[in-house]
Amino acid sequence: MLSRQHKVLNPGRIIAELNFGFWSSMLDKCYEQVLWPQLIKTAFPYMPRKIRTRKVLSQQFHKIRQLRNRIFHHEPIWY
């Protein structure tokens, strides 16, 4: 996308172009041992330690993504 728009490729622009689905998928179980043992405390420093797990984060991001998608597709979000 950025190269088609003839924009300079730098880390800030590349990260900004990644969608929410990409970020929520980084919390998938397949990355549990690869990424999160070293990064979870740094990435979420203010999250209470008792619930600061990849699984809890994944569940919360999934709920946020579902809500975001419902809003984006003009679906009712309450009844």
Distance bins in CASP14 RR format, pairs under 12 A and 6 or more apart:
PFRMAT RR
TARGET T0000
AUTHOR 0000-0000-0000
RMODE 2
METHOD distances of the structure
MODEL  1
1 7 0 0 0 0 1 0 0 0 0 0 0
1 9 0 0 0 0 0 1 0 0 0 0 0
1 13 0 0 0 0 1 0 0 0 0 0 0
1 14 0 0 0 0 1 0 0 0 0 0 0
1 16 0 0 0 0 0 1 0 0 0 0 0
1 17 1 0 1 0 0 0 0 0 0 0 0
1 18 0 0 0 0 0 1 0 0 0 0 0
1 19 0 0 0 0 0 1 0 0 0 0 0
2 8 0 0 0 0 1 0 0 0 0 0 0
2 9 1 0 1 0 0 0 0 0 0 0 0
2 10 0 0 0 0 1 0 0 0 0 0 0
2 11 0 0 0 0 0 1 0 0 0 0 0
2 12 0 0 0 0 0 1 0 0 0 0 0
2 13 1 0 1 0 0 0 0 0 0 0 0
2 14 1 0 0 1 0 0 0 0 0 0 0
2 15 0 0 0 0 0 1 0 0 0 0 0
2 16 0 0 0 0 1 0 0 0 0 0 0
2 17 1 0 0 1 0 0 0 0 0 0 0
2 18 0 0 0 0 0 1 0 0 0 0 0
3 9 1 0 0 1 0 0 0 0 0 0 0
3 13 0 0 0 0 0 1 0 0 0 0 0
3 14 0 0 0 0 0 1 0 0 0 0 0
3 17 0 0 0 0 0 1 0 0 0 0 0
4 17 0 0 0 0 0 1 0 0 0 0 0
5 13 0 0 0 0 1 0 0 0 0 0 0
5 17 0 0 0 0 1 0 0 0 0 0 0
7 13 1 0 0 1 0 0 0 0 0 0 0
7 14 0 0 0 0 0 1 0 0 0 0 0
7 16 0 0 0 0 0 1 0 0 0 0 0
7 17 0 0 0 0 1 0 0 0 0 0 0
8 14 0 0 0 0 0 1 0 0 0 0 0
9 15 0 0 0 0 0 1 0 0 0 0 0
9 16 0 0 0 0 0 1 0 0 0 0 0
9 17 0 0 0 0 1 0 0 0 0 0 0
10 16 0 0 0 0 1 0 0 0 0 0 0
10 17 0 0 0 0 0 1 0 0 0 0 0
11 17 0 0 0 0 0 1 0 0 0 0 0
11 18 0 0 0 0 0 1 0 0 0 0 0
12 18 0 0 0 0 0 1 0 0 0 0 0
14 22 0 0 0 0 0 1 0 0 0 0 0
15 22 0 0 0 0 1 0 0 0 0 0 0
15 23 0 0 0 0 1 0 0 0 0 0 0
15 26 0 0 0 0 0 1 0 0 0 0 0
16 22 0 0 0 0 0 1 0 0 0 0 0
16 23 0 0 0 0 0 1 0 0 0 0 0
17 23 0 0 0 0 0 1 0 0 0 0 0
18 24 0 0 0 0 0 1 0 0 0 0 0
18 25 0 0 0 0 0 1 0 0 0 0 0
18 26 0 0 0 0 1 0 0 0 0 0 0
19 25 0 0 0 0 1 0 0 0 0 0 0
19 26 0 0 0 0 0 1 0 0 0 0 0
19 65 0 0 0 0 1 0 0 0 0 0 0
19 68 0 0 0 0 0 1 0 0 0 0 0
19 69 0 0 0 0 0 1 0 0 0 0 0
19 72 0 0 0 0 0 1 0 0 0 0 0
20 26 0 0 0 0 0 1 0 0 0 0 0
20 27 0 0 0 0 0 1 0 0 0 0 0
20 61 0 0 0 0 1 0 0 0 0 0 0
20 62 0 0 0 0 0 1 0 0 0 0 0
20 64 1 0 0 1 0 0 0 0 0 0 0
20 65 1 0 1 0 0 0 0 0 0 0 0
20 66 0 0 0 0 0 1 0 0 0 0 0
20 67 0 0 0 0 0 1 0 0 0 0 0
20 68 1 0 0 1 0 0 0 0 0 0 0
20 69 0 0 0 0 1 0 0 0 0 0 0
20 71 0 0 0 0 0 1 0 0 0 0 0
20 72 0 0 0 0 0 1 0 0 0 0 0
21 27 0 0 0 0 0 1 0 0 0 0 0
21 28 0 0 0 0 0 1 0 0 0 0 0
21 58 0 0 0 0 0 1 0 0 0 0 0
21 61 0 0 0 0 1 0 0 0 0 0 0
21 62 0 0 0 0 1 0 0 0 0 0 0
21 64 0 0 0 0 0 1 0 0 0 0 0
21 65 1 0 0 1 0 0 0 0 0 0 0
21 66 0 0 0 0 0 1 0 0 0 0 0
21 68 0 0 0 0 1 0 0 0 0 0 0
21 69 0 0 0 0 1 0 0 0 0 0 0
22 28 0 0 0 0 0 1 0 0 0 0 0
22 61 0 0 0 0 0 1 0 0 0 0 0
22 65 0 0 0 0 0 1 0 0 0 0 0
23 31 0 0 0 0 0 1 0 0 0 0 0
23 43 0 0 0 0 0 1 0 0 0 0 0
23 57 0 0 0 0 0 1 0 0 0 0 0
23 58 0 0 0 0 0 1 0 0 0 0 0
23 61 1 0 0 1 0 0 0 0 0 0 0
23 62 0 0 0 0 0 1 0 0 0 0 0
23 64 0 0 0 0 0 1 0 0 0 0 0
23 65 0 0 0 0 1 0 0 0 0 0 0
23 68 0 0 0 0 0 1 0 0 0 0 0
24 31 0 0 0 0 0 1 0 0 0 0 0
24 54 0 0 0 0 0 1 0 0 0 0 0
24 57 0 0 0 0 1 0 0 0 0 0 0
24 58 1 0 0 1 0 0 0 0 0 0 0
24 59 0 0 0 0 0 1 0 0 0 0 0
24 60 0 0 0 0 1 0 0 0 0 0 0
24 61 1 0 1 0 0 0 0 0 0 0 0
24 62 1 0 0 1 0 0 0 0 0 0 0
24 63 0 0 0 0 1 0 0 0 0 0 0
24 64 1 0 0 1 0 0 0 0 0 0 0
24 65 1 0 1 0 0 0 0 0 0 0 0
24 66 0 0 0 0 1 0 0 0 0 0 0
24 67 0 0 0 0 0 1 0 0 0 0 0
24 68 0 0 0 0 1 0 0 0 0 0 0
24 69 0 0 0 0 0 1 0 0 0 0 0
25 31 0 0 0 0 1 0 0 0 0 0 0
25 35 0 0 0 0 0 1 0 0 0 0 0
25 58 0 0 0 0 1 0 0 0 0 0 0
25 61 0 0 0 0 1 0 0 0 0 0 0
25 62 0 0 0 0 1 0 0 0 0 0 0
25 65 0 0 0 0 1 0 0 0 0 0 0
26 32 0 0 0 0 0 1 0 0 0 0 0
26 34 0 0 0 0 0 1 0 0 0 0 0
26 35 1 0 0 1 0 0 0 0 0 0 0
26 36 0 0 0 0 1 0 0 0 0 0 0
26 39 0 0 0 0 1 0 0 0 0 0 0
26 40 0 0 0 0 0 1 0 0 0 0 0
26 43 0 0 0 0 1 0 0 0 0 0 0
26 54 0 0 0 0 1 0 0 0 0 0 0
26 57 0 0 0 0 1 0 0 0 0 0 0
26 58 0 0 0 0 1 0 0 0 0 0 0
26 61 0 0 0 0 1 0 0 0 0 0 0
27 34 0 0 0 0 0 1 0 0 0 0 0
27 35 0 0 0 0 1 0 0 0 0 0 0
27 36 1 0 0 1 0 0 0 0 0 0 0
27 39 0 0 0 0 0 1 0 0 0 0 0
27 40 0 0 0 0 1 0 0 0 0 0 0
27 43 0 0 0 0 1 0 0 0 0 0 0
27 44 0 0 0 0 0 1 0 0 0 0 0
27 53 0 0 0 0 0 1 0 0 0 0 0
27 54 1 0 1 0 0 0 0 0 0 0 0
27 55 0 0 0 0 1 0 0 0 0 0 0
27 56 0 0 0 0 1 0 0 0 0 0 0
27 57 1 0 1 0 0 0 0 0 0 0 0
27 58 1 1 0 0 0 0 0 0 0 0 0
27 59 0 0 0 0 1 0 0 0 0 0 0
27 60 0 0 0 0 1 0 0 0 0 0 0
27 61 1 0 1 0 0 0 0 0 0 0 0
27 62 0 0 0 0 1 0 0 0 0 0 0
27 63 0 0 0 0 0 1 0 0 0 0 0
27 64 0 0 0 0 0 1 0 0 0 0 0
27 65 0 0 0 0 0 1 0 0 0 0 0
28 34 0 0 0 0 0 1 0 0 0 0 0
28 35 0 0 0 0 1 0 0 0 0 0 0
28 36 0 0 0 0 0 1 0 0 0 0 0
28 54 0 0 0 0 1 0 0 0 0 0 0
28 55 0 0 0 0 0 1 0 0 0 0 0
28 57 0 0 0 0 0 1 0 0 0 0 0
28 58 1 0 0 1 0 0 0 0 0 0 0
28 59 0 0 0 0 0 1 0 0 0 0 0
28 61 0 0 0 0 1 0 0 0 0 0 0
28 62 0 0 0 0 1 0 0 0 0 0 0
29 35 0 0 0 0 0 1 0 0 0 0 0
29 36 0 0 0 0 1 0 0 0 0 0 0
29 53 0 0 0 0 0 1 0 0 0 0 0
29 54 1 0 0 1 0 0 0 0 0 0 0
29 55 1 0 0 1 0 0 0 0 0 0 0
29 57 0 0 0 0 0 1 0 0 0 0 0
29 58 1 0 0 1 0 0 0 0 0 0 0
29 59 0 0 0 0 0 1 0 0 0 0 0
30 36 0 0 0 0 0 1 0 0 0 0 0
30 54 0 0 0 0 0 1 0 0 0 0 0
30 58 0 0 0 0 0 1 0 0 0 0 0
31 37 0 0 0 0 0 1 0 0 0 0 0
31 38 0 0 0 0 0 1 0 0 0 0 0
31 39 0 0 0 0 1 0 0 0 0 0 0
31 40 0 0 0 0 0 1 0 0 0 0 0
31 43 0 0 0 0 0 1 0 0 0 0 0
31 54 1 0 0 1 0 0 0 0 0 0 0
31 55 0 0 0 0 0 1 0 0 0 0 0
31 57 0 0 0 0 0 1 0 0 0 0 0
31 58 0 0 0 0 1 0 0 0 0 0 0
32 38 0 0 0 0 0 1 0 0 0 0 0
32 39 0 0 0 0 0 1 0 0 0 0 0
32 40 0 0 0 0 1 0 0 0 0 0 0
32 53 0 0 0 0 1 0 0 0 0 0 0
32 54 1 0 1 0 0 0 0 0 0 0 0
32 55 0 0 0 0 1 0 0 0 0 0 0
32 57 0 0 0 0 0 1 0 0 0 0 0
32 58 0 0 0 0 1 0 0 0 0 0 0
33 39 0 0 0 0 0 1 0 0 0 0 0
33 40 0 0 0 0 0 1 0 0 0 0 0
33 54 0 0 0 0 1 0 0 0 0 0 0
34 54 0 0 0 0 0 1 0 0 0 0 0
35 42 0 0 0 0 0 1 0 0 0 0 0
35 43 0 0 0 0 1 0 0 0 0 0 0
35 54 0 0 0 0 1 0 0 0 0 0 0
35 57 0 0 0 0 0 1 0 0 0 0 0
35 58 0 0 0 0 0 1 0 0 0 0 0
36 42 0 0 0 0 0 1 0 0 0 0 0
36 43 0 0 0 0 1 0 0 0 0 0 0
36 44 0 0 0 0 1 0 0 0 0 0 0
36 52 0 0 0 0 1 0 0 0 0 0 0
36 53 0 0 0 0 1 0 0 0 0 0 0
36 54 1 0 1 0 0 0 0 0 0 0 0
36 55 0 0 0 0 1 0 0 0 0 0 0
36 56 0 0 0 0 0 1 0 0 0 0 0
36 57 0 0 0 0 1 0 0 0 0 0 0
36 58 0 0 0 0 1 0 0 0 0 0 0
37 43 0 0 0 0 0 1 0 0 0 0 0
37 52 0 0 0 0 0 1 0 0 0 0 0
37 53 0 0 0 0 0 1 0 0 0 0 0
37 54 0 0 0 0 1 0 0 0 0 0 0
38 54 0 0 0 0 0 1 0 0 0 0 0
39 45 0 0 0 0 0 1 0 0 0 0 0
39 52 0 0 0 0 0 1 0 0 0 0 0
39 54 0 0 0 0 1 0 0 0 0 0 0
39 57 0 0 0 0 0 1 0 0 0 0 0
40 47 0 0 0 0 1 0 0 0 0 0 0
40 49 0 0 0 0 0 1 0 0 0 0 0
40 51 0 0 0 0 0 1 0 0 0 0 0
40 52 1 0 0 1 0 0 0 0 0 0 0
40 53 1 0 0 1 0 0 0 0 0 0 0
40 54 1 0 0 1 0 0 0 0 0 0 0
40 55 0 0 0 0 0 1 0 0 0 0 0
40 56 0 0 0 0 0 1 0 0 0 0 0
40 57 1 0 0 1 0 0 0 0 0 0 0
40 58 0 0 0 0 0 1 0 0 0 0 0
41 47 0 0 0 0 1 0 0 0 0 0 0
41 48 0 0 0 0 0 1 0 0 0 0 0
41 49 0 0 0 0 1 0 0 0 0 0 0
41 52 1 0 0 1 0 0 0 0 0 0 0
41 53 0 0 0 0 0 1 0 0 0 0 0
41 54 0 0 0 0 0 1 0 0 0 0 0
41 57 0 0 0 0 0 1 0 0 0 0 0
42 52 0 0 0 0 0 1 0 0 0 0 0
43 52 0 0 0 0 1 0 0 0 0 0 0
43 54 0 0 0 0 0 1 0 0 0 0 0
43 57 0 0 0 0 1 0 0 0 0 0 0
43 61 0 0 0 0 0 1 0 0 0 0 0
44 51 0 0 0 0 1 0 0 0 0 0 0
44 52 1 0 1 0 0 0 0 0 0 0 0
44 53 0 0 0 0 1 0 0 0 0 0 0
44 54 0 0 0 0 0 1 0 0 0 0 0
44 56 0 0 0 0 1 0 0 0 0 0 0
44 57 1 0 0 1 0 0 0 0 0 0 0
44 60 0 0 0 0 0 1 0 0 0 0 0
44 61 0 0 0 0 0 1 0 0 0 0 0
45 52 0 0 0 0 1 0 0 0 0 0 0
46 52 0 0 0 0 1 0 0 0 0 0 0
47 53 0 0 0 0 1 0 0 0 0 0 0
47 54 0 0 0 0 0 1 0 0 0 0 0
47 56 0 0 0 0 1 0 0 0 0 0 0
47 57 1 0 0 1 0 0 0 0 0 0 0
47 60 0 0 0 0 1 0 0 0 0 0 0
48 56 0 0 0 0 1 0 0 0 0 0 0
48 57 0 0 0 0 0 1 0 0 0 0 0
49 56 0 0 0 0 0 1 0 0 0 0 0
50 56 0 0 0 0 1 0 0 0 0 0 0
51 57 0 0 0 0 1 0 0 0 0 0 0
51 59 0 0 0 0 0 1 0 0 0 0 0
51 60 0 0 0 0 1 0 0 0 0 0 0
52 60 0 0 0 0 0 1 0 0 0 0 0
53 59 0 0 0 0 1 0 0 0 0 0 0
53 60 0 0 0 0 0 1 0 0 0 0 0
54 60 0 0 0 0 0 1 0 0 0 0 0
54 61 0 0 0 0 0 1 0 0 0 0 0
55 61 0 0 0 0 0 1 0 0 0 0 0
55 62 0 0 0 0 0 1 0 0 0 0 0
56 62 0 0 0 0 0 1 0 0 0 0 0
56 63 0 0 0 0 0 1 0 0 0 0 0
57 63 0 0 0 0 0 1 0 0 0 0 0
57 64 0 0 0 0 0 1 0 0 0 0 0
58 64 0 0 0 0 0 1 0 0 0 0 0
58 65 0 0 0 0 0 1 0 0 0 0 0
59 65 0 0 0 0 0 1 0 0 0 0 0
59 66 0 0 0 0 0 1 0 0 0 0 0
60 66 0 0 0 0 0 1 0 0 0 0 0
60 67 0 0 0 0 0 1 0 0 0 0 0
61 67 0 0 0 0 0 1 0 0 0 0 0
61 68 0 0 0 0 0 1 0 0 0 0 0
62 68 0 0 0 0 0 1 0 0 0 0 0
62 69 0 0 0 0 0 1 0 0 0 0 0
63 69 0 0 0 0 0 1 0 0 0 0 0
63 70 0 0 0 0 0 1 0 0 0 0 0
63 77 0 0 0 0 0 1 0 0 0 0 0
64 70 0 0 0 0 0 1 0 0 0 0 0
64 71 0 0 0 0 0 1 0 0 0 0 0
65 71 0 0 0 0 0 1 0 0 0 0 0
65 72 0 0 0 0 0 1 0 0 0 0 0
66 72 0 0 0 0 0 1 0 0 0 0 0
66 73 0 0 0 0 0 1 0 0 0 0 0
66 75 0 0 0 0 0 1 0 0 0 0 0
66 77 0 0 0 0 1 0 0 0 0 0 0
67 73 0 0 0 0 0 1 0 0 0 0 0
67 75 0 0 0 0 1 0 0 0 0 0 0
67 76 0 0 0 0 0 1 0 0 0 0 0
67 77 1 0 0 1 0 0 0 0 0 0 0
67 78 0 0 0 0 0 1 0 0 0 0 0
68 75 0 0 0 0 0 1 0 0 0 0 0
68 77 0 0 0 0 0 1 0 0 0 0 0
69 75 0 0 0 0 1 0 0 0 0 0 0
69 77 0 0 0 0 0 1 0 0 0 0 0
70 76 1 0 0 1 0 0 0 0 0 0 0
70 77 1 0 1 0 0 0 0 0 0 0 0
70 78 0 0 0 0 0 1 0 0 0 0 0
71 77 1 0 0 1 0 0 0 0 0 0 0
71 78 0 0 0 0 0 1 0 0 0 0 0
END
